Amino acid sequence: MEFADTAEHELIRDSVRRICGDYPDDYWAGKDEAHEFPWEFYNAMAGAGFVGIAIPEAYGGSGQGITEASIVLEEVAASGAAMNGCSSLHLSIFGMHPVVKYGSEAMKQAYLPRVVNGDLHVAFGVTEPDAGTNTAAIKTSARRQGDHYIVRGRKVWTTKALDAERVLLLTRTASPEEAGGKTGGLTLLLAELQRPEVSISAIPKLGRNAVASCEVVYDDLPVAATDRVGEEGKGFRYLLDGLNAERILVAAEALGIGRAALGRAVGYANERVVFNRPIGQNQGVAFPLGEARIRLDAAELMIRKASWLLDQGQPCGAEANMAKWLAADAAFQAADQAVQTHGGFGYAKEYHVERYWREARLMRIAPISQEMILNYVTEHVLELPRSY
């Protein structure tokens, strides 16, 4: 088993670090404070080819695997960009997976090259106010009328909806009874967002404010049938097919946030002198930072295992979920300890660890909660009775 980065992986890391070096913590703090999308950073990453790293070469992308994509997002987060940086990119990096795998050739030719060059922004519309993680319970409907679908419903937590041209939208085209099961009758559409039939409003939230999370209301939005992804009624299966990749990439982002927080904390512990000695000399400060490093390194091993399995075409549901759980837990512990290490100054924005803390906390909730991952592991790995 090989644990070292390949030469290509090192090149990816170095290239991403060079770009991120032009966007220091103060840049991200300013974007977060002003609720401004980081267009300069996004365009720089797109121009370097990183937005299209996992899109096939036939459509202008690099055709790399999830391992390479995870390295990109880990380094972005670790630079101090945290979730504000990663969220500006990751939907373009892996959100179009259903289109890559199940879209028509015409759809791929029309949209994927534009995603690669950074021209096309796509949001992801799945979650609804009354459904949450119970995706099969969504109610947003799409009625077929001739060569169009008419969409009506409401979604929440749609990231980038204010800035995106289109949205991968999960809709119900048939009732569970008609479709023969609760996950049947769900259809994925690549719909236009910036239209008069669509109302978008940002949700005020704790952090990651450079990238808006939105409530989106669809009031009889027409969507061409040619913008349907794959077959009607199979949208739920298409979503499931991309979940392992999503878990792995989110885990890599959490790992990067933890690295950023730990780096800040160690630097401060070495520099801050109290009672004529650096506070890092005190075991009460040093030991929790050592534990944070151990947790992060352990999470990284599971991320690498999960991404390797996925890239080899092997089953990785358990590993992908475990990677997300471990990384989210480790990142939050590292960020929380970074705040604690800074003492009162940890609460001050100028040291940035409070921003890492706010963004690391999100990782334990989204895109799936820690509890739902434990549900998966206890049912599918331990083979205990399903609890919900």
Secondary structure as UniProt FT lines:
FT   HELIX           7..20
FT   TURN            21..22
FT   HELIX           25..34
FT   HELIX           39..47
FT   TURN            48..49
FT   TURN            51..54
FT   HELIX           57..59
FT   HELIX           66..76
FT   HELIX           77..81
FT   HELIX           82..87
FT   TURN            88..89
FT   HELIX           90..94
FT   TURN            95..96
FT   HELIX           97..102
FT   HELIX           105..116
FT   TURN            117..118
FT   STRAND          122..125
FT   TURN            129..133
FT   HELIX           135..137
FT   STRAND          141..145
FT   TURN            146..147
FT   STRAND          148..159
FT   TURN            160..163
FT   STRAND          166..172
FT   HELIX           176..179
FT   TURN            182..185
FT   STRAND          186..192
FT   TURN            196..197
FT   STRAND          198..202
FT   TURN            209..210
FT   STRAND          213..224
FT   HELIX           225..227
FT   STRAND          228..229
FT   TURN            232..233
FT   HELIX           235..271
FT   STRAND          273..274
FT   TURN            275..276
FT   STRAND          277..278
FT   HELIX           279..281
FT   HELIX           283..311
FT   TURN            312..313
FT   HELIX           317..342
FT   HELIX           343..347
FT   HELIX           349..351
FT   HELIX           353..362
FT   TURN            363..365
FT   HELIX           370..376
FT   HELIX           377..381
//
